[in-house]
């Protein structure tokens, strides 16, 4: 039987029995305070809940080969588990912070694009709120704003906020924000994020490594321009309705330079040819397609503008003492058959090469 002692506020578990003694029956009662057991069970349940949820979130992030996808799914799981309105991840760069990932409830509009390039100095009250566990738990945002009059909220409608400071080897990377979690889940939000903050920072580091490896895989190591893989990836980023000039160049005389001056001189010639092509226009991309072959893709160029670019490119190569055969073709995106484009521009380049060598022989 359970009873509550109104004077002490204790919840008691009682047990009463009759005990015969000296020919009489006596009632013997025992009582135990069960509050300590209830509190212990609740604490254990919170720990189990936090660890189970954290394990679920970490597993979601680890399953994804692309860290960007993993981070986005992790925020979504955190948001749904804590019944929050939004979860955002902010990253620091050059003294500013920007929202780089966001999850929000389906009936809300995204806000990440509106919170970009915020000066870190304007967020000092938030950074100062981070405790030894790198957590800032703000149960009443309006009260926080009154206590910090110089702090300007950058997202409207925030009532409750749980933020985790993202650090790596003592370096500040940014912070997470769980916005308006349910009142029931508010305390769990702090416990959960304190467990996940370190792992989210590790995910950001893995993402940066992943991006670096992708860049290396799409970059020609000698010249620093794109390679054939980079060319393929670049084409996938182009939107429809763009007018592109594909300019294909083949370096003349590379074999002779290698034979007479050595391969280091040949490498320098290749690098110089790439630099000239890259310096032509800001609105373009350059790729090394083979040993001495280069492709320049110039955006927003029509058929009347392309010859001017070719003339400019020829003049730059001539002034540098470099012979480069050039061919070009102008087409619109989407490009249905890139192999056909490459075949046409290759033929035009070889026609220019024959013209160059024919002129030399004459």
N, C-alpha and C positions, 0 to 999 in steps of 0.2 A: 504494500500500500504506500502511496506517496502523499505527503502532506507539505504544506508551506507554512513555515513559521513567520507569522506576520510581523513579529518584533525584529527578527534578525534578517528577514528576507531570504532565508535558506529554503531550498527545496530538499525535503527529507524523504528518504526511503525508510519506512518503518516496518518492523516485524514484531508481532506480539504472540506470546505463547504462555501457557499455564505450566507452572512448575510446582509439583508437590513438595512441601517441606514441613516437617514436624506435624504431619497429619492434616495439613491444610494446603489448599491450592492458592498459589500466588501468581499474579500476572506479571510477566517479565517482558519489557519492551526494549527494543534496540532501534536506534535511528542512525542513519549515515547521510552525510551531506553529499548529494549527487551533483551539485553544481560543478564541482571540480572535474567530475567525470564527463559531464556534458561539454564543458569548455574544452577539455582535452580532446574529446572526439571532434568537436567543431574545428579546432586548430588542425588536427590531423587531416580532417576532410578537406580543409582549405589547402593544405600542403599537397595532398593527393590530387585535388582538382587543378591546382596551379601547375604541378609537374606534368599531369596528363595532358593539359591543354598546351603547355610549352612543348612537350614532346610531339604533339600533333602538328603544331606550327613548324617546328624544326624539320620534321619529316617531310612536310609539304615543300619547304624550301630546298631540301636536299634531293628530292626526287627530280627536280627540274634541271635539265642540262644547261639551260640558259639562265644565269643568275637574275637577269631582269624579270623574267617570267616568275621565277621563284620568289623574289621580293614582292612582286605584285600580289601573288597568291597568299603569301604570308600575311600581308596587311589585310587582305579580304577576310581571312580566317580570324584574325584578331578582332576585326570590326564586328563580324557576325557573332562571335563568341561573347563579346562584351556588350552587345546590343548598342553599339555606338552609332553616331550619325556619320562620322568620318574618321579615317585614319590617314595621316599624312607623314611623309618622311622628307625632312629638309636636309640639304647638304651644303656645306660651306665651301666657298671658293673666292679667293682674292678679297677677303674682308666682307663678303656678302653671303647670304643664305638664300636658297631657292628651293621650292617644293619640287621634288623630282619623281615622287610616287604618291598616288592617292587612291584610296578606296572610299566610296560613299554609298549610302543607301540609294536604292533605285529611284526613289521619288525626289532626290536632290540633284542639283546641278554641280558639276565639278568646279573647284575653286583653285586648283593648283596653278593654273595658268595666270591667275591674278596675284599670286604671292611669289614673285620672282625678284631677285637682286635686292633683297632687303639688307640694309647695312647692319652688321652684327652689333655695332655699338647701340643701335636702337632697341636691341633685344637683351641688353644687360640684365634687366630685372628678372627675365626668365632664366637666364644662365645662372644668376645668383641664387635662384630657387633650388637648383639641383643639389641634392644632399650627398652624403658619402656613398650612397648606392646609385648615384647618378640619376635620381628620380626627382621630378617636380610634380607634386600632387596638389592641385588647386581645386578645392571643392566649391568655392564661390568666386567666380572670375570677376564679378563686379566689385567685390571686396578687394581683390588683388589689384584691380585698376585704381581704386581709391587710395590704396597704400602706395601705389607707384604712379603718380600723376604724369610722369614723363613718358610712360609706356603707352604706345599706341597699338591697339589691337588691329591685326592685319586680316583677321577673318571675323565676320559678323556672326552674331547668334550663338557665341560660345558661352555656355553656362558653367559646365564642369570640364576640367582639362587634366589629363595625365600625360606627362612628357618624359621621355627617356633620353638622356644625353649619350650620344654615340661617340665613343672614343676608341682609338687604336694606338697602343704603345704610348700612351700619354698624350696623343695628338687628338684634338677635337675635330670630329668629322661633321657634326650636325646634331639633329635631334628628331625624335618621333613625337607625334601628337595623336592621342586618342581623344576625340572631341565628343563631348556629351554622351559618355557611356551611361547606361541605365544606372539609377541610384543603387540598385541591388548589386550590380557588377562593379561599382566604382572602386571599392577597396581591392577587389580581385584584379582590376586593371593595373594598379600599381604593382601588385605582386607578380603578375604575369610579365609586364614589361621589364621589371627589374631582372627577370630571368632571361628574357629574350634580347635585351639591349646589346649585350656582348655578341650574341650570335648574328644579329642584324648588321653590326659593324663588320663582322667577319664576312658576311655575304657581300657587303659593299666592296671590301678588299678583293674578294674573289671575282666580283663583277669587273673591277678595274683590270685585274690580271687577264680575265677573259677577253675584254675589249682590246687590251694591249696585244695579246696573241693574235686576235683577229686582224688588227691593223698590220702586224708584222707579216701575217699570212697573205695579206692583200697588197703588200708593198714590195717593190723591187729593191733589194738590199744595196745594189751598187749606186743607183741614181736617186732613190728616195721617192720616185713617182710610183704610180700604181703598176701592178703586174696584170697578167691575163685574168687571174681570179678577181683582182680588184676591179677590172673592167666589167666583168659579169655582174659583180655585186652593185657597181655603180648604175648599170642599166636598170636594175630592179628598183632603184630609188626614184627614177624619173616619173613624173606625173604625165598624164595624157595631155595632148594638145600643145606640146612643146615643139619648136622648130630647132633642129640640131644640125650642126655641120660636123661630119666625121672627116677628119683630116689625117691621112695615113702617110707617114714619112719613112723612107728607107735611107740609112746613112751610106753614102758612097765612099769607097776608099778605106774602109776599116781594115780589110785584110792587108792592104799595103802598109798601113800604119803599124799593124801588129808585126809584120814581117821585117820592116825596116827600123822601127823605133822601139819595138817591144810591146808586150801586152799591157803594161802599165800605161803607156802612152795611149794605147787603144781604149783603155778604160776611161782615161781622162777625156778622150774625144767623145765617147758615149755620154759621159756625164755632162759635158758642155752642150751637146746636142739636146739633151733632155732639159737643161736649164733654159735654153733659148725658147724651146717650145712652151715651157711652163710660164715664161715671162710674157707671153703674147697677150693674154687677157685674164682678168680675174674671174670672169664668168665662164670658166672652162676647167677641164680635167685632163690630165696627161697620163698615159699608160705605156709601159715598155712591153710590147707584144712579142718580142723575140730578141735575139742578140743585138741587132742593129735596126730594129723596126719599132716605130712609135706611133701611137694613136692619140690625137687630140680631139676631144669632144667639146665643141663650143656651143653653149646654149643661146637660145633666142637669136639665131642667125638665119636669115632667109637666103634665097638663091642670089639676090642682088648684092648682099653683103659678103658672101663667102669669097668671091674673087679678090676683094680688097684684103681680106685676112691672109689669103695665100700670097699675095704680092708683098705684104708686110713681113710674112714669115720668110719668104725667099730673101728679101733684103737683109734681114737680120743674120741669116746663115751666111750670105755672101760677105758681109762686113766682118764676120768672124772667121772667114776662110774655110768654111765647112760646106761640103757639097751634099745636099739632101734632096732626093727625089720625092715629090709630093703628089698626092691625089686626093680628091675630096668628093663628097656626096652630101646633099642636104635632104633630110627627110623629117617627117613628123612622127611624134609618139602617139599611140603605142607602136612599137616596132614589132611587127609580126614575125619576121624572119631576119634575125641579125646576121646569120650566115650569108644571106643574099646581099646584105649591105656590105659586109666585109669583102665579099667576092667582087662587087662592083668597084669599091674604093681601091682594092688591091690592083685591079686591072688598070685603073686610071694612074695609079702610082707607077706601075711598070711602063706604061706609055710615056710617062714623064722621064723615067730612067733611060729608056731607049732614046728619047730626044736629047738628053744630056750627053750620053755616050756617043750618039751619032754626031753631035756638034763637035765633040772633042776629036773624033776621027777625021772630020772634014777640016 
